[in-house]
Amino acid sequence: MMLDSSGLKLEALITIMDKELDDVLIDLYEDNKIPFVLLTYGHGTAKSRI
């Protein structure tokens, strides 16, 4: 039996930002009661300014 997936959808927001601003994003989601997962991959010496 196949599932009818016509009513199902996946929504995601991917945000790339400076690590120092993660508290701003956390506050935004918590204030609006939006579930979120914060992943902070990456390392190195790259500058934020291009």
C-alpha positions as CSV (number, residue, x, y, z in Angstrom):
1,M,0.0,0.0,0.0
2,M,1.5,3.4,-1.0
3,L,1.1,6.4,1.1
4,D,-0.6,9.5,-0.3
5,S,2.0,12.2,0.1
6,S,0.1,14.9,-1.6
7,G,-0.6,16.7,1.7
8,L,2.9,16.2,3.1
9,K,5.6,18.8,2.7
10,L,9.0,19.5,4.2
11,E,10.0,23.1,5.0
12,A,13.4,24.2,6.0
13,L,15.4,27.4,6.4
14,I,19.1,27.1,6.1
15,T,21.0,30.1,7.4
16,I,24.7,30.7,7.0
17,M,26.0,33.3,9.4
18,D,28.9,34.3,11.7
19,K,29.1,32.1,14.8
20,E,29.0,35.2,17.0
21,L,25.4,35.9,15.9
22,D,24.0,32.5,16.9
23,D,22.3,33.9,20.0
24,V,20.3,36.3,17.8
25,L,19.0,33.4,15.7
26,I,18.2,31.3,18.8
27,D,16.3,34.2,20.4
28,L,14.3,34.8,17.2
29,Y,13.2,31.1,17.0
30,E,12.5,30.8,20.7
31,D,10.5,34.0,20.8
32,N,8.3,32.7,18.0
33,K,8.1,29.2,19.4
34,I,9.6,27.7,16.2
35,P,11.5,24.4,16.6
36,F,15.1,24.6,15.4
37,V,18.4,22.7,15.2
38,L,21.6,24.7,15.3
39,L,24.6,23.1,13.7
40,T,27.9,24.8,13.8
41,Y,30.2,23.0,11.5
42,G,33.4,24.5,10.3
43,H,36.7,25.7,11.5
44,G,39.7,27.6,10.2
45,T,41.0,31.1,10.0
46,A,38.9,32.6,7.2
47,K,37.8,36.1,7.8
48,S,34.1,37.0,7.8
49,R,34.7,40.0,5.5
50,I,35.2,39.3,1.8
